[in-house]
């Protein structure tokens, strides 16, 4: 079985970046995607990438946290009066939001495409090259136009979209998730990614290709400014760097792969 191990939100804060890199050095992460809109945190993360030639770096398109990259006048639906993205928690409370709809009124296709094009360009400016893959963030299940915009940008740039390439290779994974919503501090403290994976890891062996995703981090104070998804990230870090995962991979002859190993 081939296992792709991904940790998202690289560059969100300095603590997130250092936590992910530690889980690359001492764990099993093979892929991570850069947030390009977080100012000095993004620059710090981009600079660190040069020290990790064997890690597959993509871009995570963030349109719900922090400042926008495009001209805010061009994306008025996505941002507030200060050019800051409207958080997903605010969107979910909007009376126009529907769990069953495409929510194109909240995340309109043309505005999303303008912003993710700007983020793609910013990635190239920060790193000197294209990302190795494109990836969605947070709102995927409720924002069909966001997914469509990333798919179209993938065709436009020639860079694979994680969602599409995984579908092509028929990736599988564990049933369910260790994440308990809402992401209150209490729920996050009770959660154990490691214990969940101990119980469910063998479910991944049913597939030729499987993916293990999460959000490793060292939790710093800056993170609390941007998201409610905080303490659980250090639980993910524990899982990625655990002896259990390393031994499970060895015991089951699992091959760790990245998006570099997947051809269109």
Number of C-alpha atoms within 10 A of each C-alpha: 15 20 24 21 21 24 24 25 23 31 28 26 26 22 20 27 27 20 22 30 24 18 23 23 12 14 19 21 28 21 25 31 24 27 30 32 24 21 15 14 19 22 19 17 25 23 11 15 16 11 9 12 8 12 18 21 25 25 26 25 25 26 28 22 20 21 20 26 24 19 12 20 10 14 21 13 16 22 21 15 9 9 18 17 22 19 17 15 11 10 18 15 10 11 7 12 18 14 10 9 12 19 18 17 12 17 22 19 18 14 20 25 21 16 23 24 20 17 23 20 15 18 23 13 13 16 16 10 10 20 20 20 23 25 24 19 18 14 17 14 13 19 23 17 22 28 24 14 21 25 19 14 19 18 12 10 11 12 17 25 23 19 17 17 16 18 10 12 14 12 18 19 19 18 10 8 10 17 17 13 8 11 16 14 14 11 14 22 12 12 18 18 21 21 14 16 19 14 10 15 18 13 14 20 17 12 15 14 20 24 19 18 17 22 22 35 32 21 20 14 10 13 19 12 11 15 15 15 16 24 23 28 22 21 23 25 25 18 25 31 20 16 13 15 18 16 11 14 18 11 9 11 11 16 12 17 20 21 22 14 10 12 9 8
